[in-house]
Amino acid sequence: MFVKSRLTTALASGALLALAPSLALAEQRPAPTPEQRIDRLEKQVQQMQRQVFPKGRPADTAGFSDDPAATQSSVVSLDQRLDALEKQMADLVRQSEENGNRLRGVEAGMTQMKNDEDQRIASLEQKIAQVQAAPPPVETVDASPPVPPGVGKTRTVPVGKPPVRSSSEMPTTGGVVEAVAAEDPGEDAYTQGFHEWEAGQYDQAISTLRAFTAAYPKHKRVSYANNLIGRALLDKGDARAAATALLANYRSNPGGERAPDSLYYLGQALMKLGQPGQACKAYSEMDAVYGAKIRPDLKKLELQGK
């Protein structure tokens, strides 16, 4: 009995000695924080869920009698639906970026087109302003041919406002008497129409010149007269009729002395009609047909017209 009591006492003393370090460590270890306690509880709950639901984690509402737990197939279905939504969202973003790029390209093209149109309009306005600012053309027509020596007589100009002569007209003696060929009434008829045009009497000049061409269709001044008819129509503001008369004079008698002049004034009439492209064609045909044969004064006017 005594031996048994001593043995019990020895075991208790050993146990106390063995537990002494653990108690000392427990006293030295700080108490767990609330966060640590919550983490430990979550781990324990997850371990319990794995044991209770071995085929998959339960839904958030699992644990109630009327809410079924989530299954593996439902989780896979949700993942697939999420993948499809992500793919659709990526497609929408891609299409939006492509549409944005197309819209920027269209805007750039519209801006370039607008700039090109502005430049073309400005160029046309500048050319029109240059044409309007150019000095009016001067008709270079010889009013009468040289008088053969020893032949001819004088003709008195009717009293009234003296005509304004161009630089190419023959000089007169005393301003009221000029020499003309006595045996050429056609020359007198043309000269009368020329003076009427010079004085600004365009309708009367047109009538006189048309009567001259009808009476003397083979006269050397027919090309002059038809060209002057077109110029009179242009001067009075009838650009369309002027273009028709000038084109007819060129086509009916391309070898006439005033056929190149008709092409030039045809270009002037077309400009007044707002057809600069056709005017350029008239100038180009003038160069192509007559070339170096064009008189210097007419060539200068053509360059100004261009």
C-alpha positions as CSV (number, residue, x, y, z in Angstrom):
1,M,0.0,0.0,0.0
2,F,2.7,2.4,0.9
3,V,4.6,1.5,-2.3
4,K,1.5,2.2,-4.4
5,S,1.1,5.6,-2.8
6,R,4.6,6.5,-3.5
7,L,4.3,5.4,-7.1
8,T,1.2,7.6,-7.6
9,T,3.0,10.5,-6.1
10,A,6.0,10.0,-8.4
11,L,3.7,9.9,-11.5
12,A,1.9,13.1,-10.5
13,S,5.2,14.8,-10.0
14,G,6.4,13.7,-13.4
15,A,3.2,14.9,-15.1
16,L,3.5,18.2,-13.4
17,L,7.1,18.5,-14.6
18,A,6.0,17.6,-18.1
19,L,3.2,20.1,-18.2
20,A,5.2,22.8,-16.7
21,P,6.8,24.0,-20.0
22,S,3.4,23.8,-21.8
23,L,1.8,25.9,-19.1
24,A,4.7,28.4,-19.3
25,L,4.3,28.6,-23.2
26,A,0.5,29.1,-22.8
27,E,1.0,31.9,-20.4
28,Q,3.6,33.5,-22.8
29,R,1.4,33.1,-26.1
30,P,-0.9,36.1,-26.6
31,A,-4.6,35.6,-27.0
32,P,-5.9,35.2,-30.6
33,T,-7.4,38.3,-32.3
34,P,-11.0,38.3,-33.6
35,E,-9.7,38.0,-37.2
36,Q,-7.7,34.9,-36.3
37,R,-10.7,33.4,-34.6
38,I,-12.9,34.1,-37.6
39,D,-10.4,32.6,-40.0
40,R,-10.2,29.5,-37.8
41,L,-14.0,29.2,-37.7
42,E,-14.2,29.6,-41.5
43,K,-11.7,26.8,-42.0
44,Q,-13.6,24.5,-39.7
45,V,-16.9,25.3,-41.5
46,Q,-15.2,24.5,-44.9
47,Q,-13.9,21.3,-43.6
48,M,-17.4,20.4,-42.3
49,Q,-18.9,21.3,-45.7
50,R,-16.5,19.0,-47.6
51,Q,-17.6,16.2,-45.3
52,V,-21.3,17.0,-45.6
53,F,-21.4,17.9,-49.4
54,P,-18.7,15.7,-51.0
55,K,-20.0,16.3,-54.6
56,G,-19.8,20.1,-54.5
57,R,-20.1,23.2,-52.4
58,P,-23.6,24.3,-51.4
59,A,-25.2,27.5,-52.6
60,D,-25.3,30.6,-50.5
61,T,-28.8,29.8,-49.3
62,A,-28.0,26.1,-48.6
63,G,-29.0,24.9,-45.1
64,F,-32.6,25.8,-45.5
65,S,-35.2,23.1,-46.0
66,D,-36.7,24.7,-49.1
67,D,-33.4,25.6,-50.9
68,P,-31.6,22.8,-52.7
69,A,-27.8,22.6,-52.5
70,A,-25.7,23.4,-55.6
71,T,-24.6,20.5,-57.8
72,Q,-21.5,20.0,-60.0
73,S,-23.5,20.4,-63.2
74,S,-25.1,23.7,-62.1
75,V,-21.6,25.1,-61.3
76,V,-20.3,24.0,-64.8
77,S,-23.4,25.6,-66.4
78,L,-22.8,28.9,-64.7
79,D,-19.1,28.8,-65.7
80,Q,-20.2,28.2,-69.4
81,R,-22.7,31.1,-69.3
82,L,-20.1,33.4,-67.8
83,D,-17.6,32.4,-70.5
84,A,-20.3,33.1,-73.2
85,L,-21.1,36.5,-71.7
86,E,-17.4,37.4,-71.6
87,K,-17.0,36.4,-75.2
88,Q,-20.0,38.5,-76.3
89,M,-18.7,41.4,-74.3
90,A,-15.3,41.1,-76.1
91,D,-17.0,41.0,-79.5
92,L,-19.0,44.1,-78.7
93,V,-15.8,45.9,-77.6
94,R,-14.1,44.8,-80.8
95,Q,-17.0,45.9,-83.0
96,S,-17.1,49.3,-81.2
97,E,-13.4,49.9,-81.9
98,E,-13.8,48.9,-85.6
99,N,-16.8,51.2,-86.0
100,G,-14.8,54.0,-84.3
101,N,-11.9,53.5,-86.8
102,R,-14.3,53.5,-89.8
103,L,-16.0,56.7,-88.5
104,R,-12.6,58.4,-88.1
105,G,-11.7,57.3,-91.7
106,V,-15.0,58.7,-93.1
107,E,-14.5,62.0,-91.2
108,A,-10.9,62.3,-92.6
109,G,-12.2,61.7,-96.1
110,M,-15.0,64.3,-95.8
111,T,-12.5,66.8,-94.5
112,Q,-10.1,66.1,-97.4
113,M,-13.0,66.4,-99.9
114,K,-14.1,69.7,-98.4
115,N,-10.5,71.1,-98.5
116,D,-10.3,70.0,-102.2
117,E,-13.6,71.7,-103.1
118,D,-12.6,74.9,-101.3
119,Q,-9.3,75.0,-103.2
120,R,-11.1,74.4,-106.6
121,I,-13.7,77.1,-105.8
122,A,-11.0,79.5,-104.8
123,S,-9.1,78.8,-108.0
124,L,-12.2,79.4,-110.1
125,E,-13.0,82.6,-108.3
126,Q,-9.5,83.9,-108.8
127,K,-9.6,83.1,-112.5
128,I,-13.0,84.8,-112.9
129,A,-11.6,87.9,-111.0
130,Q,-8.6,88.0,-113.3
131,V,-10.9,87.8,-116.4
132,Q,-13.1,90.6,-115.1
133,A,-10.1,92.7,-114.2
134,A,-8.5,92.3,-117.7
135,P,-8.8,95.3,-120.0
136,P,-11.5,95.1,-122.7
137,P,-10.3,93.7,-126.0
138,V,-9.7,96.0,-128.9
139,E,-10.9,95.2,-132.3
140,T,-8.1,95.3,-134.8
141,V,-9.9,95.8,-138.0
142,D,-8.8,97.9,-141.0
143,A,-11.6,100.2,-141.7
144,S,-10.6,100.6,-145.4
145,P,-7.9,99.2,-147.6
146,P,-5.0,101.3,-148.9
147,V,-6.0,103.5,-151.8
148,P,-4.2,102.7,-155.0
149,P,-2.1,105.6,-156.2
150,G,-3.8,107.9,-158.6
151,V,-7.3,106.3,-158.1
152,G,-10.1,107.3,-155.8
153,K,-12.1,110.2,-154.6
154,T,-13.0,111.7,-151.2
155,R,-16.1,111.0,-149.1
156,T,-17.3,113.4,-146.5
157,V,-18.3,111.9,-143.1
158,P,-21.9,113.0,-142.1
159,V,-21.9,115.8,-139.5
160,G,-22.5,114.6,-136.0
161,K,-20.6,112.9,-133.2
162,P,-17.2,111.7,-134.6
163,P,-16.6,108.0,-134.3
164,V,-14.0,106.7,-131.9
165,R,-11.4,104.8,-134.0
166,S,-9.3,101.8,-133.0
167,S,-5.6,101.8,-133.2
168,S,-5.6,99.8,-136.4
169,E,-7.9,102.1,-138.4
170,M,-6.5,104.1,-141.3
171,P,-5.6,107.7,-140.4
172,T,-7.8,110.4,-142.0
173,T,-7.0,113.9,-143.3
174,G,-8.4,116.6,-141.0
175,G,-10.6,114.2,-139.1
176,V,-13.6,114.6,-141.5
177,V,-12.4,113.4,-144.9
178,E,-10.9,110.0,-145.7
179,A,-9.9,108.2,-148.9
180,V,-11.9,105.2,-150.1
181,A,-12.0,103.2,-153.2
182,A,-14.7,104.6,-155.5
183,E,-15.5,101.3,-157.2
184,D,-16.0,99.2,-154.0
185,P,-19.4,100.0,-152.4
186,G,-19.1,96.8,-150.3
187,E,-16.2,98.4,-148.5
188,D,-18.3,101.4,-147.8
189,A,-21.1,99.3,-146.4
190,Y,-18.7,97.4,-144.1
191,T,-17.0,100.6,-143.0
192,Q,-20.4,102.1,-142.0
193,G,-21.2,99.1,-139.9
194,F,-17.7,99.3,-138.3
195,H,-18.2,103.0,-137.3
196,E,-21.6,102.2,-135.9
197,W,-20.1,99.5,-133.7
198,E,-17.3,101.9,-132.7
199,A,-19.9,104.5,-131.6
200,G,-21.7,101.9,-129.4
201,Q,-24.8,101.6,-131.8
202,Y,-24.7,97.9,-131.6
203,D,-28.2,97.0,-132.9
204,Q,-27.7,99.4,-135.9
205,A,-24.2,98.0,-136.5
206,I,-25.6,94.4,-136.5
207,S,-28.3,95.3,-139.0
208,T,-25.8,97.1,-141.3
209,L,-23.2,94.3,-141.2
210,R,-25.8,91.6,-141.8
211,A,-27.1,93.5,-144.8
212,F,-23.5,93.8,-146.1
213,T,-22.9,90.0,-145.8
214,A,-26.2,89.3,-147.6
215,A,-25.4,91.7,-150.4
216,Y,-21.7,90.8,-150.8
217,P,-21.3,87.1,-149.7
218,K,-18.0,86.8,-151.6
219,H,-16.5,90.0,-150.4
220,K,-13.1,89.9,-148.6
221,R,-14.6,91.7,-145.6
222,V,-17.2,89.0,-144.9
223,S,-15.0,87.3,-142.3
224,Y,-14.5,90.8,-140.7
225,A,-18.3,91.5,-140.7
226,N,-19.4,88.2,-139.2
227,N,-16.7,88.5,-136.5
228,L,-17.9,92.1,-135.8
229,I,-21.5,91.0,-135.5
230,G,-20.5,88.5,-132.8
231,R,-18.5,91.2,-131.0
232,A,-21.5,93.6,-131.1
233,L,-23.8,91.0,-129.6
234,L,-21.2,90.3,-126.9
235,D,-20.8,94.0,-126.2
236,K,-24.6,94.5,-125.9
237,G,-24.8,91.6,-123.3
238,D,-26.2,88.8,-125.4
239,A,-23.4,86.3,-124.8
240,R,-25.3,83.3,-126.1
241,A,-26.2,84.8,-129.5
242,A,-22.6,86.1,-129.7
243,A,-21.2,82.6,-129.1
244,T,-23.5,81.2,-131.9
245,A,-22.5,83.9,-134.4
246,L,-18.7,83.6,-133.6
247,L,-18.7,79.8,-133.9
248,A,-20.6,80.0,-137.2
249,N,-18.1,82.5,-138.6
250,Y,-15.2,80.1,-137.7
251,R,-16.8,77.0,-139.0
252,S,-18.2,78.5,-142.2
253,N,-14.9,80.1,-143.2
254,P,-11.9,78.8,-141.1
255,G,-9.5,80.4,-143.6
256,G,-11.0,83.9,-143.2
257,E,-8.8,86.6,-141.8
258,R,-10.9,87.0,-138.7
259,A,-11.6,83.3,-138.0
260,P,-8.9,83.3,-135.2
261,D,-10.5,86.4,-133.7
262,S,-13.8,84.6,-133.7
263,L,-12.4,81.7,-131.7
264,Y,-10.9,84.1,-129.1
265,Y,-14.1,86.1,-128.6
266,L,-16.0,82.8,-128.6
267,G,-13.9,82.0,-125.5
268,Q,-14.9,85.4,-124.0
269,A,-18.6,84.7,-124.6
270,L,-18.3,81.3,-123.0
271,M,-16.7,82.8,-119.9
272,K,-19.7,85.1,-119.6
273,L,-22.0,82.1,-119.9
274,G,-20.1,80.5,-117.0
275,Q,-18.5,77.7,-119.1
276,P,-14.7,78.1,-118.5
277,G,-14.0,74.5,-119.7
278,Q,-15.5,75.2,-123.1
279,A,-13.7,78.5,-123.2
280,C,-10.4,76.6,-122.7
281,K,-11.3,74.3,-125.6
282,A,-11.9,77.3,-127.9
283,Y,-8.4,78.7,-127.0
284,S,-6.8,75.3,-127.5
285,E,-8.4,74.9,-130.9
286,M,-7.2,78.4,-131.8
287,D,-3.6,77.4,-131.0
288,A,-3.9,74.0,-132.7
289,V,-5.4,75.4,-136.0
290,Y,-3.5,78.7,-136.4
291,G,-0.4,78.4,-134.2
292,A,2.3,80.8,-135.3
293,K,-0.1,82.5,-137.7
294,I,-1.9,84.3,-134.9
295,R,-1.2,88.0,-134.8
296,P,0.9,89.3,-131.9
297,D,-1.9,91.5,-130.6
298,L,-4.4,88.7,-130.7
299,K,-1.9,86.3,-129.1
300,K,-1.5,88.7,-126.2
301,L,-5.3,88.9,-125.8
302,E,-5.5,85.1,-125.8
303,L,-2.9,84.8,-123.1
304,Q,-4.8,87.3,-121.0
305,G,-8.0,85.3,-121.6
306,K,-6.3,82.1,-120.5
